[in-house]
Amino acid sequence: MKRQAWLLLAAMSVLWGIPYLFIKYALVDLPPGAIAFGRVAIAVAVLLPVAVRAKALAPLRGRWGAVSLLAVVHVVAPQLLITYGELHVSSGLTALLLAVQPLAIAALALRVDPAERTDRRKLLGLLAGLLGVAAAVGFDLGGGSGAQLLGAGLVLLAGISYALATTLVKKRLADVPSLGVVTGTTGIAAALLAPLALVTTPARLPGGAAVGAVLVLGLLSTAAAFLLYYRLIALAGSGTAGLVSYTSPAVAVLLGVLLLGEPMHASTLAGFALILGGSWLATRPAAPRPAALRPATS
């Protein structure tokens, strides 16, 4: 994998390693619909003037059907599912469950994307990464109550939705400038989420922590992250881009240790090792197959 792709993967790991914590902060004063709308509305406000100035929306002509579908499966559906899910499960478990994305991409590739099909070595890397996330974050449903199981199910559906979106970008929109795609999808998503935000708006104004959390989610984890993510897909493929689901939970754990004083267990260190090893295995180019021997002829 190219150095630029590794740098993009590292940046995405940070940008998508922080939102689970900030969603928890925002949920103190805001309902899920308002949080999802707020973050995409902020992203549109930042990106639209830049996209218009760069004429980045013109290449979307004739692609608005694909852009609208992407807005649903990569923005509206997963952000609502994750935010509602975090009402019932921890941010760490949310990150872990979203790590199903690379495996879902591999499963989809069996039907729709031969270039991303997973051989045994890559599959071993993906499974090692999933085990690493489990070790680093910890798998805890808190007793497995009905509400917690529902929350976990919603997050799993979000991971599958992300996998569908990743495949859609590569198949239909990889040749379109990422600025136009991000602006189009977030704009459509904001329009779709606005009615839900209006009917669920709280009676009292949210606190500063909740407002700040939504700003971080909009500016960093939505606008900036989507730009980098689509670029990563175009550069390295959807399977490699999906590895963000492994590395971002590790970032979330590390931030908890450094900023919140959370303990660093031996299982966490083992998880980091598995994540790094699994990412390396899953992103190594496949070895060329030896040429088939032709039978001798007389």
C-alpha positions as CSV (number, residue, x, y, z in Angstrom):
1,M,0.0,0.0,0.0
2,K,1.3,3.5,-0.9
3,R,2.6,5.9,1.8
4,Q,-0.2,8.3,1.0
5,A,-2.8,5.6,1.7
6,W,-1.2,4.8,5.0
7,L,-1.3,8.5,6.0
8,L,-4.9,8.8,5.0
9,L,-5.7,5.6,7.0
10,A,-3.9,7.1,10.1
11,A,-5.8,10.4,9.8
12,M,-9.1,8.6,9.3
13,S,-8.4,6.4,12.4
14,V,-8.2,9.6,14.5
15,L,-11.2,11.4,12.9
16,W,-13.4,8.3,13.3
17,G,-11.9,7.3,16.6
18,I,-13.3,10.3,18.4
19,P,-17.0,10.5,17.5
20,Y,-18.3,7.8,19.8
21,L,-17.2,9.8,22.8
22,F,-18.6,13.1,21.5
23,I,-21.9,11.4,20.6
24,K,-22.2,10.4,24.3
25,Y,-21.6,14.1,25.3
26,A,-24.2,15.3,22.9
27,L,-26.8,12.8,24.0
28,V,-26.9,14.4,27.4
29,D,-28.9,17.3,26.1
30,L,-29.9,16.4,22.5
31,P,-31.9,13.6,20.9
32,P,-30.4,11.4,18.2
33,G,-32.2,13.1,15.3
34,A,-31.0,16.5,16.3
35,I,-27.4,15.3,16.7
36,A,-27.4,13.6,13.2
37,F,-28.9,16.7,11.6
38,G,-26.6,19.1,13.4
39,R,-23.4,17.3,12.3
40,V,-24.4,17.1,8.6
41,A,-25.8,20.6,8.5
42,I,-22.5,22.0,9.9
43,A,-20.6,19.9,7.3
44,V,-22.7,21.4,4.5
45,A,-22.2,24.9,5.7
46,V,-18.5,24.4,5.6
47,L,-18.2,22.4,2.4
48,L,-20.8,24.1,0.1
49,P,-19.0,27.4,-0.4
50,V,-15.8,25.6,-1.1
51,A,-17.5,23.2,-3.5
52,V,-19.2,26.0,-5.4
53,R,-16.0,28.0,-5.7
54,A,-14.2,24.9,-7.0
55,K,-17.1,23.9,-9.3
56,A,-17.0,20.5,-7.7
57,L,-20.7,19.9,-8.1
58,A,-20.7,20.0,-11.9
59,P,-19.2,16.5,-12.2
60,L,-22.2,15.1,-10.3
61,R,-24.5,15.8,-13.3
62,G,-26.1,12.5,-14.2
63,R,-24.9,11.0,-10.9
64,W,-27.5,12.4,-8.5
65,G,-29.3,9.1,-8.2
66,A,-26.1,7.4,-6.9
67,V,-25.3,10.4,-4.7
68,S,-28.8,10.3,-3.2
69,L,-28.5,6.6,-2.5
70,L,-25.0,7.2,-1.0
71,A,-26.5,9.9,1.2
72,V,-28.9,7.4,2.7
73,V,-26.6,4.5,3.2
74,H,-23.4,6.4,4.2
75,V,-24.9,9.3,6.2
76,V,-28.6,9.2,7.2
77,A,-29.0,5.5,8.0
78,P,-25.7,4.8,9.9
79,Q,-25.6,8.1,11.8
80,L,-29.1,7.6,13.1
81,L,-28.5,3.9,13.8
82,I,-25.3,4.6,15.7
83,T,-26.7,7.5,17.7
84,Y,-29.8,5.7,18.7
85,G,-27.7,2.6,19.4
86,E,-25.5,4.6,21.8
87,L,-28.5,5.3,23.9
88,H,-28.2,1.7,25.1
89,V,-24.6,0.6,24.6
90,S,-21.2,2.0,25.5
91,S,-19.1,4.0,23.0
92,G,-16.4,1.2,23.1
93,L,-18.9,-1.5,22.2
94,T,-20.2,0.7,19.4
95,A,-16.7,1.0,17.9
96,L,-16.2,-2.8,18.2
97,L,-19.5,-3.7,16.5
98,L,-18.7,-1.3,13.7
99,A,-15.6,-3.4,12.9
100,V,-17.9,-5.8,11.0
101,Q,-17.5,-3.4,8.0
102,P,-14.4,-5.0,6.4
103,L,-15.9,-8.5,6.7
104,A,-19.2,-7.2,5.3
105,I,-17.2,-5.7,2.4
106,A,-15.5,-9.0,1.8
107,A,-18.9,-10.7,1.8
108,L,-20.3,-8.2,-0.7
109,A,-17.3,-8.6,-2.9
110,L,-18.2,-12.2,-3.5
111,R,-21.2,-11.0,-5.5
112,V,-20.4,-7.5,-6.8
113,D,-16.7,-6.7,-6.7
114,P,-14.2,-9.4,-7.8
115,A,-11.3,-6.9,-7.4
116,E,-11.9,-6.9,-3.6
117,R,-12.4,-10.6,-3.1
118,T,-10.6,-11.9,0.0
119,D,-8.1,-14.7,-0.2
120,R,-7.1,-16.8,2.8
121,R,-4.3,-14.5,3.8
122,K,-6.4,-11.4,3.7
123,L,-9.3,-13.1,5.5
124,L,-6.8,-14.1,8.3
125,G,-5.8,-10.5,8.6
126,L,-9.4,-9.3,8.8
127,L,-10.2,-11.9,11.5
128,A,-7.0,-11.0,13.4
129,G,-8.0,-7.4,13.3
130,L,-11.5,-8.2,14.6
131,L,-10.0,-10.1,17.5
132,G,-7.7,-7.2,18.2
133,V,-10.6,-4.8,18.4
134,A,-12.4,-7.2,20.8
135,A,-9.3,-7.4,23.0
136,A,-8.6,-3.7,23.0
137,V,-12.1,-2.4,23.5
138,G,-13.7,-5.3,25.4
139,F,-16.9,-7.0,24.5
140,D,-19.6,-6.1,27.1
141,L,-23.3,-6.0,26.6
142,G,-23.8,-5.2,30.3
143,G,-25.9,-8.3,31.0
144,G,-27.6,-8.3,27.6
145,S,-30.9,-6.7,28.4
146,G,-33.4,-6.2,25.6
147,A,-32.6,-2.5,25.2
148,Q,-28.9,-3.3,25.0
149,L,-29.3,-6.0,22.5
150,L,-31.5,-3.7,20.4
151,G,-28.8,-1.0,20.6
152,A,-26.1,-3.5,19.6
153,G,-28.3,-4.6,16.7
154,L,-28.7,-1.0,15.5
155,V,-25.0,-0.5,15.5
156,L,-24.4,-3.7,13.6
157,L,-26.9,-2.5,10.9
158,A,-24.9,0.7,10.7
159,G,-21.7,-1.2,10.0
160,I,-23.4,-3.1,7.2
161,S,-24.8,0.2,5.8
162,Y,-21.2,1.6,5.8
163,A,-20.0,-1.5,3.9
164,L,-22.7,-1.0,1.2
165,A,-21.7,2.7,1.0
166,T,-18.0,1.9,0.6
167,T,-18.8,-0.5,-2.3
168,L,-21.1,2.0,-3.9
169,V,-18.4,4.7,-3.9
170,K,-15.9,2.5,-5.6
171,K,-18.3,1.1,-8.2
172,R,-20.2,4.3,-9.1
173,L,-18.4,7.4,-7.8
174,A,-14.7,6.8,-7.5
175,D,-14.0,8.9,-10.5
176,V,-15.9,11.9,-9.2
177,P,-14.0,14.6,-7.1
178,S,-14.5,13.7,-3.4
179,L,-15.4,17.3,-2.5
180,G,-18.5,17.2,-4.8
181,V,-19.5,13.8,-3.5
182,V,-19.2,14.8,0.1
183,T,-21.0,18.1,-0.4
184,G,-23.8,16.4,-2.3
185,T,-24.3,13.5,0.1
186,T,-24.3,15.7,3.2
187,G,-26.6,18.3,1.6
188,I,-29.2,15.6,0.7
189,A,-28.8,14.0,4.1
190,A,-29.4,17.3,5.9
191,A,-32.6,17.8,3.9
192,L,-33.7,14.3,4.8
193,L,-32.9,14.6,8.5
194,A,-34.4,18.1,9.0
195,P,-38.0,17.0,9.6
196,L,-36.9,14.5,12.3
197,A,-34.7,17.2,13.9
198,L,-37.6,19.6,14.0
199,V,-40.1,17.2,15.6
200,T,-37.6,16.0,18.2
201,T,-36.0,19.4,19.1
202,P,-35.7,19.6,22.9
203,A,-37.7,22.3,24.8
204,R,-34.6,23.8,26.5
205,L,-31.4,25.0,24.9
206,P,-28.5,22.4,25.1
207,G,-25.5,23.0,27.2
208,G,-22.1,24.1,25.9
209,A,-20.6,20.6,26.1
210,A,-23.4,19.2,23.8
211,V,-23.1,22.1,21.3
212,G,-19.3,21.7,21.2
213,A,-19.6,17.9,20.7
214,V,-21.9,18.5,17.7
215,L,-19.4,21.0,16.3
216,V,-16.6,18.5,16.5
217,L,-18.8,15.8,14.9
218,G,-19.7,18.1,12.1
219,L,-16.4,19.7,11.3
220,L,-14.0,16.8,11.9
221,S,-15.8,13.5,12.0
222,T,-18.1,14.4,9.1
223,A,-16.8,17.0,6.7
224,A,-13.1,16.4,7.0
225,A,-13.4,12.6,7.5
226,F,-15.6,12.0,4.5
227,L,-13.3,13.9,2.2
228,L,-10.4,11.8,3.3
229,Y,-12.4,8.6,3.3
230,Y,-13.5,8.9,-0.3
231,R,-10.0,9.7,-1.3
232,L,-8.7,6.6,0.5
233,I,-11.3,4.4,-1.4
234,A,-10.2,5.8,-4.7
235,L,-6.5,5.4,-3.9
236,A,-6.4,2.0,-2.1
237,G,-9.8,0.3,-2.6
238,S,-12.8,-0.3,-0.4
239,G,-11.3,-3.2,1.5
240,T,-8.3,-1.1,2.7
241,A,-10.6,1.8,3.5
242,G,-12.8,-0.5,5.6
243,L,-9.8,-1.1,7.9
244,V,-10.6,2.2,9.5
245,S,-13.2,0.2,11.4
246,Y,-10.3,-1.7,13.1
247,T,-7.9,1.2,13.8
248,S,-10.4,3.8,14.9
249,P,-11.5,1.8,18.0
250,A,-7.9,1.4,19.0
251,V,-7.6,5.2,18.8
252,A,-10.7,5.5,21.0
253,V,-9.1,3.3,23.7
254,L,-5.8,5.2,23.5
255,L,-7.6,8.5,24.0
256,G,-9.4,7.1,27.0
257,V,-6.1,6.1,28.6
258,L,-4.4,9.4,27.9
259,L,-7.2,11.9,28.5
260,L,-9.6,10.1,30.9
261,G,-7.2,8.0,32.9
262,E,-8.7,4.7,31.9
263,P,-6.5,1.6,32.7
264,M,-4.4,0.0,30.0
265,H,-4.8,-3.8,30.4
266,A,-2.6,-6.5,28.9
267,S,-5.5,-7.4,26.7
268,T,-5.5,-3.8,25.3
269,L,-1.8,-4.1,24.3
270,A,-2.5,-7.5,22.7
271,G,-5.4,-5.9,20.9
272,F,-3.2,-3.2,19.4
273,A,-0.7,-5.9,18.2
274,L,-3.5,-7.9,16.5
275,I,-4.9,-4.8,14.9
276,L,-1.6,-3.7,13.4
277,G,-0.8,-7.3,12.3
278,G,-4.2,-7.8,10.9
279,S,-4.1,-4.5,9.0
280,W,-0.7,-5.4,7.5
281,L,-1.9,-8.9,6.4
282,A,-5.1,-7.5,4.9
283,T,-3.5,-4.8,2.9
284,R,-0.5,-6.7,1.5
285,P,-0.8,-7.2,-2.3
286,A,-1.6,-10.7,-3.3
287,A,1.3,-12.8,-4.6
288,P,1.1,-13.4,-8.3
289,R,-0.2,-16.8,-9.2
290,P,2.3,-19.1,-11.0
291,A,1.6,-19.6,-14.7
292,A,-0.2,-22.8,-15.4
293,L,1.9,-25.5,-17.0
294,R,0.8,-26.4,-20.5
295,P,0.8,-30.1,-21.5
296,A,3.6,-31.0,-23.8
297,T,2.6,-31.5,-27.4
298,S,4.2,-33.9,-29.9
